[in-house]
Amino acid sequence: LRLCHSGRYSCRGRVSTEVSQWSVSKRVTVTVRRVPLSGVSLSVQPPRRQAALGDSLVLSCEVAMGTAPLSFSWHRKGSGAPLGSSPRLELHHVGDNDSSQYRCRVSDGHSVAESDPLNVTVLDERDPRAGGDL
């Protein structure tokens, strides 16, 4: 539903009797209200929040509640320009400069909500913390 779907509605149908005639229901008023944005959260694949140099990461932004249409923007700590404008941010061939804190900002045109920061670490393959299971 969208706010523009508010209005008065009725339905019309044919009643099957000896004499077929159309019948119209009483009108009802439907009011669609704006739901405030809430529950903006992030998830990452792979879920460890770590990747080796050259790997890929996919960050996803979820919204628990909010009235559509929603717009998304991705932000990295220390970077002024948004990194993307969809619910997913794909980081291909990550490098050292991709280690940072990421946030997703969501707007419904009237208000803005932001996720908690998500720390992403890019490990050099020679780093002993990288282990063999990345």
N, CA, C and O atoms as a printed pandas DataFrame, in Angstrom:
     atom_number atom_name residue_name chain_id  residue_number  x_coord  y_coord  z_coord
0              1         N          LEU        A               1    0.833   -1.198    0.000
1              2        CA          LEU        A               1    0.000    0.000    0.000
2              3         C          LEU        A               1    0.869    1.249    0.000
3              4         O          LEU        A               1    1.977    1.253    0.536
4              5         N          ARG        A               2    0.369    2.263   -0.585
5              6        CA          ARG        A               2    1.023    3.568   -0.576
6              7         C          ARG        A               2    0.011    4.594   -0.079
7              8         O          ARG        A               2   -1.191    4.328   -0.051
8              9         N          LEU        A               3    0.499    5.756    0.310
9             10        CA          LEU        A               3   -0.388    6.803    0.818
10            11         C          LEU        A               3   -1.456    7.173   -0.205
11            12         O          LEU        A               3   -2.571    7.537    0.171
12            13         N          CYS        A               4   -1.133    7.086   -1.480
13            14        CA          CYS        A               4   -2.092    7.457   -2.527
14            15         C          CYS        A               4   -3.255    6.473   -2.638
15            16         O          CYS        A               4   -4.224    6.741   -3.348
16            17         N          HIS        A               5   -3.170    5.340   -1.946
17            18        CA          HIS        A               5   -4.270    4.373   -1.984
18            19         C          HIS        A               5   -5.399    4.705   -1.003
19            20         O          HIS        A               5   -6.406    3.998   -0.965
20            21         N          SER        A               6   -5.247    5.757   -0.221
21            22        CA          SER        A               6   -6.344    6.183    0.654
22            23         C          SER        A               6   -7.526    6.616   -0.209
23            24         O          SER        A               6   -7.341    7.192   -1.281
24            25         N          GLY        A               7   -8.731    6.339    0.258
25            26        CA          GLY        A               7   -9.907    6.750   -0.507
26            27         C          GLY        A               7  -11.141    5.961   -0.106
27            28         O          GLY        A               7  -11.134    5.214    0.872
28            29         N          ARG        A               8  -12.201    6.144   -0.885
29            30        CA          ARG        A               8  -13.473    5.449   -0.630
30            31         C          ARG        A               8  -13.595    4.329   -1.655
31            32         O          ARG        A               8  -13.394    4.533   -2.853
32            33         N          TYR        A               9  -13.928    3.140   -1.158
33            34        CA          TYR        A               9  -14.003    1.965   -2.014
34            35         C          TYR        A               9  -15.348    1.264   -1.857
35            36         O          TYR        A               9  -15.965    1.288   -0.792
36            37         N          SER        A              10  -15.782    0.643   -2.944
37            38        CA          SER        A              10  -16.951   -0.230   -2.922
38            39         C          SER        A              10  -16.701   -1.322   -3.953
39            40         O          SER        A              10  -15.765   -1.239   -4.749
40            41         N          CYS        A              11  -17.533   -2.323   -3.930
41            42        CA          CYS        A              11  -17.407   -3.356   -4.952
42            43         C          CYS        A              11  -18.776   -3.575   -5.596
43            44         O          CYS        A              11  -19.815   -3.251   -5.021
44            45         N          ARG        A              12  -18.745   -4.126   -6.787
45            46        CA          ARG        A              12  -19.967   -4.354   -7.538
46            47         C          ARG        A              12  -19.928   -5.767   -8.086
47            48         O          ARG        A              12  -18.897   -6.217   -8.587
48            49         N          GLY        A              13  -21.020   -6.449   -7.994
49            50        CA          GLY        A              13  -21.076   -7.816   -8.496
50            51         C          GLY        A              13  -22.476   -8.182   -8.938
51            52         O          GLY        A              13  -23.452   -7.510   -8.604
52            53         N          ARG        A              14  -22.553   -9.248   -9.685
53            54        CA          ARG        A              14  -23.830   -9.716  -10.192
54            55         C          ARG        A              14  -24.366  -10.766   -9.232
55            56         O          ARG        A              14  -23.674  -11.722   -8.881
56            57         N          VAL        A              15  -25.605  -10.571   -8.816
57            58        CA          VAL        A              15  -26.277  -11.519   -7.941
58            59         C          VAL        A              15  -27.038  -12.478   -8.838
59            60         O          VAL        A              15  -27.864  -12.058   -9.648
60            61         N          SER        A              16  -26.763  -13.760   -8.695
61            62        CA          SER        A              16  -27.403  -14.747   -9.559
62            63         C          SER        A              16  -28.735  -15.173   -8.945
63            64         O          SER        A              16  -28.764  -15.955   -7.994
64            65         N          THR        A              17  -29.820  -14.663   -9.483
65            66        CA          THR        A              17  -31.186  -15.024   -9.078
66            67         C          THR        A              17  -31.970  -15.263  -10.360
67            68         O          THR        A              17  -31.402  -15.372  -11.446
68            69         N          GLU        A              18  -33.278  -15.340  -10.210
69            70        CA          GLU        A              18  -34.101  -15.502  -11.412
70            71         C          GLU        A              18  -33.874  -14.344  -12.371
71            72         O          GLU        A              18  -33.800  -14.526  -13.586
72            73         N          VAL        A              19  -33.767  -13.163  -11.807
73            74        CA          VAL        A              19  -33.492  -11.982  -12.617
74            75         C          VAL        A              19  -32.090  -11.529  -12.237
75            76         O          VAL        A              19  -31.862  -11.063  -11.120
76            77         N          SER        A              20  -31.156  -11.666  -13.165
77            78        CA          SER        A              20  -29.767  -11.308  -12.893
78            79         C          SER        A              20  -29.641   -9.794  -12.805
79            80         O          SER        A              20  -29.978   -9.075  -13.745
80            81         N          GLN        A              21  -29.153   -9.322  -11.667
81            82        CA          GLN        A              21  -28.988   -7.881  -11.504
82            83         C          GLN        A              21  -27.681   -7.595  -10.781
83            84         O          GLN        A              21  -27.135   -8.442  -10.075
84            85         N          TRP        A              22  -27.207   -6.391  -10.977
85            86        CA          TRP        A              22  -25.966   -5.960  -10.338
86            87         C          TRP        A              22  -26.271   -5.412   -8.960
87            88         O          TRP        A              22  -27.284   -4.746   -8.746
88            89         N          SER        A              23  -25.379   -5.705   -8.031
89            90        CA          SER        A              23  -25.522   -5.192   -6.670
90            91         C          SER        A              23  -24.231   -4.454   -6.313
91            92         O          SER        A              23  -23.138   -4.889   -6.677
92            93         N          VAL        A              24  -24.365   -3.347   -5.605
93            94        CA          VAL        A              24  -23.206   -2.544   -5.211
94            95         C          VAL        A              24  -23.153   -2.499   -3.687
95            96         O          VAL        A              24  -24.167   -2.296   -3.021
96            97         N          SER        A              25  -21.932   -2.697   -3.143
97            98        CA          SER        A              25  -21.760   -2.669   -1.687
98            99         C          SER        A              25  -21.781   -1.229   -1.182
99           100         O          SER        A              25  -21.709   -0.278   -1.962
100          101         N          LYS        A              26  -21.881   -1.090    0.133
101          102        CA          LYS        A              26  -21.731    0.224    0.744
102          103         C          LYS        A              26  -20.286    0.666    0.577
103          104         O          LYS        A              26  -19.379   -0.164    0.514
104          105         N          ARG        A              27  -20.076    1.964    0.507
105          106        CA          ARG        A              27  -18.716    2.504    0.398
106          107         C          ARG        A              27  -18.039    2.460    1.767
107          108         O          ARG        A              27  -18.661    2.720    2.797
108          109         N          VAL        A              28  -16.742    2.124    1.748
109          110        CA          VAL        A              28  -15.935    2.176    2.966
110          111         C          VAL        A              28  -14.764    3.111    2.716
111          112         O          VAL        A              28  -14.281    3.244    1.591
112          113         N          THR        A              29  -14.324    3.746    3.772
113          114        CA          THR        A              29  -13.178    4.650    3.671
114          115         C          THR        A              29  -11.933    3.922    4.154
115          116         O          THR        A              29  -11.908    3.360    5.249
116          117         N          VAL        A              30  -10.916    3.942    3.328
117          118        CA          VAL        A              30   -9.621    3.348    3.671
118          119         C          VAL        A              30   -8.618    4.488    3.798
119          120         O          VAL        A              30   -8.465    5.301    2.886
120          121         N          THR        A              31   -7.938    4.539    4.940
121          122        CA          THR        A              31   -6.922    5.559    5.159
122          123         C          THR        A              31   -5.580    4.873    5.380
123          124         O          THR        A              31   -5.412    4.102    6.325
124          125         N          VAL        A              32   -4.644    5.157    4.510
125          126        CA          VAL        A              32   -3.289    4.611    4.638
126          127         C          VAL        A              32   -2.456    5.666    5.340
127          128         O          VAL        A              32   -2.387    6.812    4.896
128          129         N          ARG        A              33   -1.828    5.278    6.430
129          130        CA          ARG        A              33   -1.020    6.218    7.205
130          131         C          ARG        A              33    0.451    5.885    7.057
131          132         O          ARG        A              33    0.828    4.742    6.796
132          133         N          ARG        A              34    1.262    6.896    7.228
133          134        CA          ARG        A              34    2.713    6.741    7.174
134          135         C          ARG        A              34    3.188    5.983    8.407
135          136         O          ARG        A              34    2.770    6.274    9.528
136          137         N          VAL        A              35    4.065    5.011    8.190
137          138        CA          VAL        A              35    4.684    4.272    9.285
138          139         C          VAL        A              35    6.092    4.818    9.452
139          140         O          VAL        A              35    6.869    4.805    8.497
140          141         N          PRO        A              36    6.439    5.298   10.643
141          142        CA          PRO        A              36    7.784    5.862   10.845
142          143         C          PRO        A              36    8.874    4.816   10.605
143          144         O          PRO        A              36    8.694    3.631   10.886
144          145         N          LEU        A              37    9.989    5.277   10.088
145          146        CA          LEU        A              37   11.136    4.391    9.871
146          147         C          LEU        A              37   11.663    3.873   11.196
147          148         O          LEU        A              37   11.787    4.625   12.162
148          149         N          SER        A              38   11.971    2.585   11.238
149          150        CA          SER        A              38   12.593    2.020   12.439
150          151         C          SER        A              38   13.254    0.703   12.085
151          152         O          SER        A              38   12.941    0.076   11.073
152          153         N          GLY        A              39   14.167    0.306   12.938
153          154        CA          GLY        A              39   14.807   -0.991   12.787
154          155         C          GLY        A              39   15.721   -1.110   11.590
155          156         O          GLY        A              39   15.703   -2.130   10.901
156          157         N          VAL        A              40   16.533   -0.076   11.321
157          158        CA          VAL        A              40   17.492   -0.155   10.217
158          159         C          VAL        A              40   18.708   -0.940   10.720
159          160         O          VAL        A              40   19.333   -0.570   11.714
160          161         N          SER        A              41   19.030   -2.029   10.017
161          162        CA          SER        A              41   20.151   -2.863   10.442
162          163         C          SER        A              41   20.967   -3.324    9.240
163          164         O          SER        A              41   20.500   -3.288    8.102
164          165         N          LEU        A              42   22.196   -3.757    9.517
165          166        CA          LEU        A              42   23.110   -4.205    8.474
166          167         C          LEU        A              42   23.467   -5.665    8.659
167          168         O          LEU        A              42   23.517   -6.175    9.778
168          169         N          SER        A              43   23.714   -6.321    7.552
169          170        CA          SER        A              43   24.299   -7.659    7.580
170          171         C          SER        A              43   25.370   -7.710    6.505
171          172         O          SER        A              43   25.383   -6.885    5.591
172          173         N          VAL        A              44   26.263   -8.676    6.614
173          174        CA          VAL        A              44   27.385   -8.773    5.674
174          175         C          VAL        A              44   27.599  -10.234    5.290
175          176         O          VAL        A              44   27.405  -11.141    6.100
176          177         N          GLN        A              45   28.005  -10.442    4.034
177          178        CA          GLN        A              45   28.400  -11.768    3.545
178          179         C          GLN        A              45   29.812  -11.658    3.013
179          180         O          GLN        A              45   30.041  -10.798    2.163
180          181         N          PRO        A              46   30.758  -12.435    3.429
181          182        CA          PRO        A              46   30.641  -13.473    4.446
182          183         C          PRO        A              46   30.408  -12.870    5.826
183          184         O          PRO        A              46   30.808  -11.735    6.082
184          185         N          PRO        A              47   29.765  -13.618    6.710
185          186        CA          PRO        A              47   29.307  -13.064    7.985
186          187         C          PRO        A              47   30.392  -12.728    9.002
187          188         O          PRO        A              47   30.081  -12.131   10.033
188          189         N          ARG        A              48   31.661  -13.090    8.755
189          190        CA          ARG        A              48   32.717  -12.814    9.746
190          191         C          ARG        A              48   33.128  -11.352    9.819
191          192         O          ARG        A              48   33.853  -10.967   10.735
192          193         N          ARG        A              49   32.683  -10.529    8.877
193          194        CA          ARG        A              49   33.074   -9.121    8.786
194          195         C          ARG        A              49   34.557   -8.976    8.470
195          196         O          ARG        A              49   35.150   -7.920    8.694
196          197         N          GLN        A              50   35.150  -10.050    7.946
197          198        CA          GLN        A              50   36.548  -10.032    7.546
198          199         C          GLN        A              50   36.648  -10.608    6.143
199          200         O          GLN        A              50   35.869  -11.476    5.750
200          201         N          ALA        A              51   37.626  -10.105    5.399
201          202        CA          ALA        A              51   37.885  -10.644    4.066
202          203         C          ALA        A              51   39.368  -10.492    3.782
203          204         O          ALA        A              51   40.023   -9.592    4.307
204          205         N          ALA        A              52   39.886  -11.369    2.955
205          206        CA          ALA        A              52   41.272  -11.266    2.517
206          207         C          ALA        A              52   41.336  -10.275    1.362
207          208         O          ALA        A              52   40.347  -10.045    0.667
208          209         N          LEU        A              53   42.524   -9.689    1.170
209          210        CA          LEU        A              53   42.725   -8.776    0.043
210          211         C          LEU        A              53   42.236   -9.426   -1.240
211          212         O          LEU        A              53   42.559  -10.583   -1.507
212          213         N          GLY        A              54   41.465   -8.704   -2.035
213          214        CA          GLY        A              54   40.975   -9.205   -3.309
214          215         C          GLY        A              54   39.642   -9.925   -3.243
215          216         O          GLY        A              54   39.020  -10.163   -4.279
216          217         N          ASP        A              55   39.185  -10.280   -2.040
217          218        CA          ASP        A              55   37.888  -10.936   -1.893
218          219         C          ASP        A              55   36.755   -9.942   -2.128
219          220         O          ASP        A              55   36.997   -8.753   -2.334
220          221         N          SER        A              56   35.523  -10.430   -2.097
221          222        CA          SER        A              56   34.338   -9.588   -2.224
222          223         C          SER        A              56   33.519   -9.650   -0.948
223          224         O          SER        A              56   33.493  -10.672   -0.263
224          225         N          LEU        A              57   32.853   -8.554   -0.634
225          226        CA          LEU        A              57   31.921   -8.472    0.486
226          227         C          LEU        A              57   30.627   -7.875   -0.023
227          228         O          LEU        A              57   30.633   -7.014   -0.903
228          229         N          VAL        A              58   29.512   -8.336    0.533
229          230        CA          VAL        A              58   28.207   -7.755    0.207
230          231         C          VAL        A              58   27.569   -7.301    1.511
231          232         O          VAL        A              58   27.333   -8.112    2.407
232          233         N          LEU        A              59   27.290   -6.011    1.619
233          234        CA          LEU        A              59   26.608   -5.445    2.778
234          235         C          LEU        A              59   25.141   -5.257    2.404
235          236         O          LEU        A              59   24.833   -4.776    1.314
236          237         N          SER        A              60   24.241   -5.634    3.303
237          238        CA          SER        A              60   22.802   -5.494    3.055
238          239         C          SER        A              60   22.184   -4.645    4.150
239          240         O          SER        A              60   22.525   -4.778    5.325
240          241         N          CYS        A              61   21.270   -3.770    3.749
241          242        CA          CYS        A              61   20.572   -2.877    4.678
242          243         C          CYS        A              61   19.109   -3.310    4.752
243          244         O          CYS        A              61   18.418   -3.356    3.735
244          245         N          GLU        A              62   18.642   -3.627    5.961
245          246        CA          GLU        A              62   17.255   -4.036    6.157
246          247         C          GLU        A              62   16.509   -2.979    6.968
247          248         O          GLU        A              62   17.090   -2.334    7.841
248          249         N          VAL        A              63   15.239   -2.808    6.681
249          250        CA          VAL        A              63   14.377   -1.862    7.389
250          251         C          VAL        A              63   13.201   -2.649    7.954
251          252         O          VAL        A              63   12.453   -3.269    7.199
252          253         N          ALA        A              64   13.028   -2.632    9.281
253          254        CA          ALA        A              64   11.939   -3.378    9.912
254          255         C          ALA        A              64   10.590   -2.755    9.585
255          256         O          ALA        A              64    9.639   -3.467    9.263
256          257         N          MET        A              65   10.499   -1.429    9.665
257          258        CA          MET        A              65    9.233   -0.740    9.387
258          259         C          MET        A              65    9.501    0.585    8.703
259          260         O          MET        A              65   10.527    1.226    8.934
260          261         N          GLY        A              66    8.556    0.987    7.850
261          262        CA          GLY        A              66    8.668    2.272    7.174
262          263         C          GLY        A              66    7.759    2.296    5.962
263          264         O          GLY        A              66    7.496    1.259    5.353
264          265         N          THR        A              67    7.280    3.475    5.615
265          266        CA          THR        A              67    6.376    3.640    4.480
266          267         C          THR        A              67    7.190    3.872    3.210
267          268         O          THR        A              67    8.052    4.750    3.163
268          269         N          ALA        A              68    6.906    3.080    2.191
269          270        CA          ALA        A              68    7.584    3.209    0.896
270          271         C          ALA        A              68    7.084    4.462    0.182
271          272         O          ALA        A              68    6.003    4.954    0.504
272          273         N          PRO        A              69    7.822    4.978   -0.753
273          274        CA          PRO        A              69    9.103    4.497   -1.247
274          275         C          PRO        A              69   10.252    4.922   -0.331
275          276         O          PRO        A              69   10.234    6.004    0.256
276          277         N          LEU        A              70   11.243    4.049   -0.226
277          278        CA          LEU        A              70   12.412    4.311    0.609
278          279         C          LEU        A              70   13.628    4.546   -0.275
279          280         O          LEU        A              70   13.766    3.935   -1.335
280          281         N          SER        A              71   14.506    5.438    0.170
281          282        CA          SER        A              71   15.772    5.630   -0.541
282          283         C          SER        A              71   16.908    5.289    0.418
283          284         O          SER        A              71   16.813    5.530    1.621
284          285         N          PHE        A              72   17.977    4.729   -0.128
285          286        CA          PHE        A              72   19.102    4.241    0.658
286          287         C          PHE        A              72   20.367    4.984    0.268
287          288         O          PHE        A              72   20.524    5.398   -0.881
288          289         N          SER        A              73   21.270    5.152    1.230
289          290        CA          SER        A              73   22.605    5.642    0.927
290          291         C          SER        A              73   23.593    4.966    1.874
291          292         O          SER        A              73   23.301    4.738    3.048
292          293         N          TRP        A              74   24.761    4.656    1.335
293          294        CA          TRP        A              74   25.817    3.967    2.082
294          295         C          TRP        A              74   26.946    4.937    2.375
295          296         O          TRP        A              74   27.310    5.761    1.535
296          297         N          HIS        A              75   27.505    4.829    3.597
297          298        CA          HIS        A              75   28.554    5.756    4.027
298          299         C          HIS        A              75   29.672    4.998    4.718
299          300         O          HIS        A              75   29.429    4.075    5.496
300          301         N          ARG        A              76   30.902    5.400    4.425
301          302        CA          ARG        A              76   32.082    4.834    5.061
302          303         C          ARG        A              76   32.705    5.928    5.912
303          304         O          ARG        A              76   32.802    7.076    5.477
304          305         N          LYS        A              77   33.125    5.580    7.116
305          306        CA          LYS        A              77   33.719    6.547    8.035
306          307         C          LYS        A              77   34.875    7.265    7.340
307          308         O          LYS        A              77   35.770    6.637    6.774
308          309         N          GLY        A              78   34.831    8.581    7.399
309          310        CA          GLY        A              78   35.885    9.392    6.813
310          311         C          GLY        A              78   35.678    9.734    5.356
311          312         O          GLY        A              78   36.465   10.491    4.787
312          313         N          SER        A              79   34.638    9.197    4.734
313          314        CA          SER        A              79   34.361    9.487    3.334
314          315         C          SER        A              79   33.106   10.346    3.258
315          316         O          SER        A              79   32.078    9.985    3.832
316          317         N          GLY        A              80   33.172   11.469    2.563
317          318        CA          GLY        A              80   32.025   12.371    2.485
318          319         C          GLY        A              80   30.952   11.928    1.506
319          320         O          GLY        A              80   29.761   12.093    1.773
320          321         N          ALA        A              81   31.357   11.371    0.381
321          322        CA          ALA        A              81   30.403   11.016   -0.672
322          323         C          ALA        A              81   29.768    9.658   -0.384
323          324         O          ALA        A              81   30.449    8.743    0.081
324          325         N          PRO        A              82   28.463    9.517   -0.659
325          326        CA          PRO        A              82   27.818    8.211   -0.501
326          327         C          PRO        A              82   28.464    7.180   -1.434
327          328         O          PRO        A              82   28.916    7.512   -2.530
328          329         N          LEU        A              83   28.497    5.935   -0.981
329          330        CA          LEU        A              83   29.114    4.847   -1.753
330          331         C          LEU        A              83   28.125    4.130   -2.658
331          332         O          LEU        A              83   28.530    3.454   -3.604
332          333         N          GLY        A              84   26.831    4.269   -2.380
333          334        CA          GLY        A              84   25.820    3.576   -3.163
334          335         C          GLY        A              84   24.437    4.032   -2.769
335          336         O          GLY        A              84   24.264    4.748   -1.783
336          337         N          SER        A              85   23.434    3.609   -3.555
337          338        CA          SER        A              85   22.064    4.073   -3.304
338          339         C          SER        A              85   21.035    2.949   -3.409
339          340         O          SER        A              85   19.869    3.208   -3.705
340          341         N          SER        A              86   21.448    1.714   -3.172
341          342        CA          SER        A              86   20.501    0.601   -3.180
342          343         C          SER        A              86   20.578   -0.113   -1.831
343          344         O          SER        A              86   21.471    0.183   -1.037
344          345         N          PRO        A              87   19.674   -1.036   -1.555
345          346        CA          PRO        A              87   19.719   -1.739   -0.269
346          347         C          PRO        A              87   20.955   -2.632   -0.094
347          348         O          PRO        A              87   21.237   -3.090    1.013
348          349         N          ARG        A              88   21.686   -2.878   -1.181
349          350        CA          ARG        A              88   22.910   -3.701   -1.108
350          351         C          ARG        A              88   24.105   -2.906   -1.604
351          352         O          ARG        A              88   24.015   -2.143   -2.567
352          353         N          LEU        A              89   25.233   -3.105   -0.917
353          354        CA          LEU        A              89   26.487   -2.503   -1.346
354          355         C          LEU        A              89   27.469   -3.638   -1.575
355          356         O          LEU        A              89   27.808   -4.373   -0.648
356          357         N          GLU        A              90   27.927   -3.779   -2.818
357          358        CA          GLU        A              90   28.861   -4.841   -3.157
358          359         C          GLU        A              90   30.254   -4.262   -3.280
359          360         O          GLU        A              90   30.495   -3.345   -4.065
360          361         N          LEU        A              91   31.169   -4.807   -2.497
361          362        CA          LEU        A              91   32.566   -4.397   -2.525
362          363         C          LEU        A              91   33.351   -5.515   -3.203
363          364         O          LEU        A              91   33.559   -6.577   -2.616
364          365         N          HIS        A              92   33.786   -5.274   -4.435
365          366        CA          HIS        A              92   34.521   -6.273   -5.194
366          367         C          HIS        A              92   36.018   -6.015   -5.053
367          368         O          HIS        A              92   36.449   -4.862   -5.044
368          369         N          HIS        A              93   36.801   -7.062   -4.943
369          370        CA          HIS        A              93   38.265   -6.964   -4.867
370          371         C          HIS        A              93   38.686   -5.975   -3.793
371          372         O          HIS        A              93   39.348   -4.978   -4.085
372          373         N          VAL        A              94   38.303   -6.249   -2.546
373          374        CA          VAL        A              94   38.573   -5.319   -1.449
374          375         C          VAL        A              94   40.065   -5.118   -1.255
375          376         O          VAL        A              94   40.877   -6.015   -1.483
376          377         N          GLY        A              95   40.396   -3.907   -0.825
377          378        CA          GLY        A              95   41.779   -3.537   -0.533
378          379         C          GLY        A              95   41.882   -2.990    0.873
379          380         O          GLY        A              95   40.890   -2.915    1.599
380          381         N          ASP        A              96   43.092   -2.607    1.252
381          382        CA          ASP        A              96   43.338   -2.077    2.596
382          383         C          ASP        A              96   42.422   -0.899    2.925
383          384         O          ASP        A              96   41.963   -0.766    4.060
384          385         N          ASN        A              97   42.156   -0.045    1.934
385          386        CA          ASN        A              97   41.333    1.145    2.195
386          387         C          ASN        A              97   39.858    0.813    2.429
387          388         O          ASN        A              97   39.085    1.697    2.797
388          389         N          ASP        A              98   39.454   -0.446    2.221
389          390        CA          ASP        A              98   38.066   -0.844    2.477
390          391         C          ASP        A              98   37.832   -1.243    3.928
391          392         O          ASP        A              98   36.684   -1.404    4.340
392          393         N          SER        A              99   38.905   -1.407    4.718
393          394        CA          SER        A              99   38.749   -1.656    6.156
394          395         C          SER        A              99   38.216   -0.375    6.773
395          396         O          SER        A              99   38.883    0.659    6.740
396          397         N          SER        A             100   37.021   -0.438    7.332
397          398        CA          SER        A             100   36.414    0.776    7.875
398          399         C          SER        A             100   35.107    0.436    8.575
399          400         O          SER        A             100   34.717   -0.724    8.715
400          401         N          GLN        A             101   34.455    1.501    9.003
401          402        CA          GLN        A             101   33.098    1.419    9.565
402          403         C          GLN        A             101   32.120    1.839    8.480
403          404         O          GLN        A             101   32.314    2.863    7.826
404          405         N          TYR        A             102   31.059    1.041    8.287
405          406        CA          TYR        A             102   30.045    1.327    7.275
406          407         C          TYR        A             102   28.691    1.544    7.950
407          408         O          TYR        A             102   28.380    0.925    8.967
408          409         N          ARG        A             103   27.898    2.434    7.361
409          410        CA          ARG        A             103   26.539    2.702    7.830
410          411         C          ARG        A             103   25.619    2.787    6.624
411          412         O          ARG        A             103   26.035    3.118    5.513
412          413         N          CYS        A             104   24.362    2.478    6.877
413          414        CA          CYS        A             104   23.323    2.640    5.865
414          415         C          CYS        A             104   22.354    3.706    6.391
415          416         O          CYS        A             104   21.949    3.670    7.553
416          417         N          ARG        A             105   21.994    4.637    5.534
417          418        CA          ARG        A             105   21.031    5.688    5.881
418          419         C          ARG        A             105   19.805    5.497    4.985
419          420         O          ARG        A             105   19.933    5.329    3.772
420          421         N          VAL        A             106   18.616    5.524    5.597
421          422        CA          VAL        A             106   17.362    5.298    4.866
422          423         C          VAL        A             106   16.460    6.508    5.050
423          424         O          VAL        A             106   16.362    7.065    6.144
424          425         N          SER        A             107   15.805    6.906    3.969
425          426        CA          SER        A             107   14.869    8.034    4.025
426          427         C          SER        A             107   13.552    7.629    3.385
427          428         O          SER        A             107   13.526    6.901    2.392
428          429         N          ASP        A             108   12.453    8.113    3.969
429          430        CA          ASP        A             108   11.128    7.912    3.375
430          431         C          ASP        A             108   10.606    9.212    2.769
431          432         O          ASP        A             108    9.430    9.314    2.418
432          433         N          GLY        A             109   11.487   10.204    2.648
433          434        CA          GLY        A             109   11.095   11.506    2.114
434          435         C          GLY        A             109   10.663   12.482    3.185
435          436         O          GLY        A             109   10.551   13.679    2.922
436          437         N          HIS        A             110   10.414   11.984    4.404
437          438        CA          HIS        A             110    9.998   12.838    5.511
438          439         C          HIS        A             110   10.938   12.730    6.705
439          440         O          HIS        A             110   11.112   13.686    7.460
440          441         N          SER        A             111   11.536   11.564    6.865
441          442        CA          SER        A             111   12.456   11.355    7.977
442          443         C          SER        A             111   13.602   10.455    7.519
443          444         O          SER        A             111   13.535    9.818    6.468
444          445         N          VAL        A             112   14.648   10.421    8.335
445          446        CA          VAL        A             112   15.838    9.631    8.031
446          447         C          VAL        A             112   16.160    8.768    9.233
447          448         O          VAL        A             112   16.064    9.225   10.372
448          449         N          ALA        A             113   16.545    7.517    8.991
449          450        CA          ALA        A             113   17.006    6.616   10.051
450          451         C          ALA        A             113   18.325    6.018    9.592
451          452         O          ALA        A             113   18.567    5.853    8.396
452          453         N          GLU        A             114   19.170    5.698   10.555
453          454        CA          GLU        A             114   20.506    5.218   10.241
454          455         C          GLU        A             114   20.795    3.944   11.021
455          456         O          GLU        A             114   20.342    3.780   12.154
456          457         N          SER        A             115   21.548    3.053   10.408
457          458        CA          SER        A             115   21.943    1.817   11.080
458          459         C          SER        A             115   23.067    2.096   12.074
459          460         O          SER        A             115   23.715    3.142   12.019
460          461         N          ASP        A             116   23.286    1.158   12.974
461          462        CA          ASP        A             116   24.496    1.184   13.787
462          463         C          ASP        A             116   25.664    0.920   12.849
463          464         O          ASP        A             116   25.482    0.316   11.792
464          465         N          PRO        A             117   26.863    1.365   13.221
465          466        CA          PRO        A             117   28.010    1.116   12.342
466          467         C          PRO        A             117   28.378   -0.364   12.305
467          468         O          PRO        A             117   28.181   -1.094   13.277
468          469         N          LEU        A             118   28.908   -0.784   11.179
469          470        CA          LEU        A             118   29.383   -2.154   11.000
470          471         C          LEU        A             118   30.862   -2.070   10.647
471          472         O          LEU        A             118   31.236   -1.440    9.657
472          473         N          ASN        A             119   31.702   -2.706   11.458
473          474        CA          ASN        A             119   33.143   -2.708   11.203
474          475         C          ASN        A             119   33.509   -3.827   10.244
475          476         O          ASN        A             119   33.139   -4.983   10.449
476          477         N          VAL        A             120   34.235   -3.474    9.200
477          478        CA          VAL        A             120   34.718   -4.437    8.221
478          479         C          VAL        A             120   36.238   -4.381    8.245
479          480         O          VAL        A             120   36.830   -3.302    8.228
480          481         N          THR        A             121   36.874   -5.568    8.286
481          482        CA          THR        A             121   38.329   -5.657    8.309
482          483         C          THR        A             121   38.811   -6.427    7.089
483          484         O          THR        A             121   38.340   -7.531    6.813
484          485         N          VAL        A             122   39.757   -5.835    6.360
485          486        CA          VAL        A             122   40.393   -6.510    5.235
486          487         C          VAL        A             122   41.772   -6.946    5.709
487          488         O          VAL        A             122   42.580   -6.124    6.140
488          489         N          LEU        A             123   42.033   -8.247    5.625
489          490        CA          LEU        A             123   43.277   -8.820    6.114
490          491         C          LEU        A             123   44.211   -9.154    4.955
491          492         O          LEU        A             123   43.786   -9.664    3.919
492          493         N          ASP        A             124   45.490   -8.854    5.155
493          494        CA          ASP        A             124   46.505   -9.272    4.199
494          495         C          ASP        A             124   46.599  -10.788    4.302
495          496         O          ASP        A             124   46.566  -11.321    5.411
496          497         N          GLU        A             125   46.715  -11.493    3.193
497          498        CA          GLU        A             125   46.760  -12.958    3.223
498          499         C          GLU        A             125   47.903  -13.478    4.085
499          500         O          GLU        A             125   47.838  -14.594    4.601
500          501         N          ARG        A             126   48.950  -12.669    4.242
501          502        CA          ARG        A             126   50.078  -13.093    5.064
502          503         C          ARG        A             126   49.814  -12.857    6.541
503          504         O          ARG        A             126   50.577  -13.314    7.391
504          505         N          ASP        A             127   48.717  -12.132    6.856
505          506        CA          ASP        A             127   48.369  -11.825    8.241
506          507         C          ASP        A             127   47.961  -13.108    8.954
507          508         O          ASP        A             127   47.068  -13.803    8.469
508          509         N          PRO        A             128   48.581  -13.455   10.094
509          510        CA          PRO        A             128   48.230  -14.696   10.795
510          511         C          PRO        A             128   46.771  -14.716   11.250
511          512         O          PRO        A             128   46.218  -15.792   11.475
512          513         N          ARG        A             129   46.135  -13.544   11.391
513          514        CA          ARG        A             129   44.709  -13.522   11.789
514          515         C          ARG        A             129   43.825  -14.020   10.670
515          516         O          ARG        A             129   42.694  -14.437   10.917
516          517         N          ALA        A             130   44.319  -13.987    9.438
517          518        CA          ALA        A             130   43.509  -14.383    8.285
518          519         C          ALA        A             130   43.181  -15.877    8.330
519          520         O          ALA        A             130   42.107  -16.292    7.896
520          521         N          GLY        A             131   44.105  -16.677    8.853
521          522        CA          GLY        A             131   43.854  -18.107    8.923
522          523         C          GLY        A             131   43.642  -18.684    7.544
523          524         O          GLY        A             131   43.880  -17.998    6.550
524          525         N          GLY        A             132   43.204  -19.921    7.454
525          526        CA          GLY        A             132   43.021  -20.556    6.167
526          527         C          GLY        A             132   41.572  -20.703    5.775
527          528         O          GLY        A             132   41.283  -21.329    4.755
528          529         N          ASP        A             133   40.633  -20.144    6.554
529          530        CA          ASP        A             133   39.220  -20.397    6.262
530          531         C          ASP        A             133   38.472  -19.184    5.761
531          532         O          ASP        A             133   37.245  -19.147    5.855
532          533         N          LEU        A             134   39.162  -18.190    5.233
533          534        CA          LEU        A             134   38.463  -17.037    4.678
534          535         C          LEU        A             134   37.971  -17.437    3.345
535          536         O          LEU        A             134   37.339  -16.638    2.655
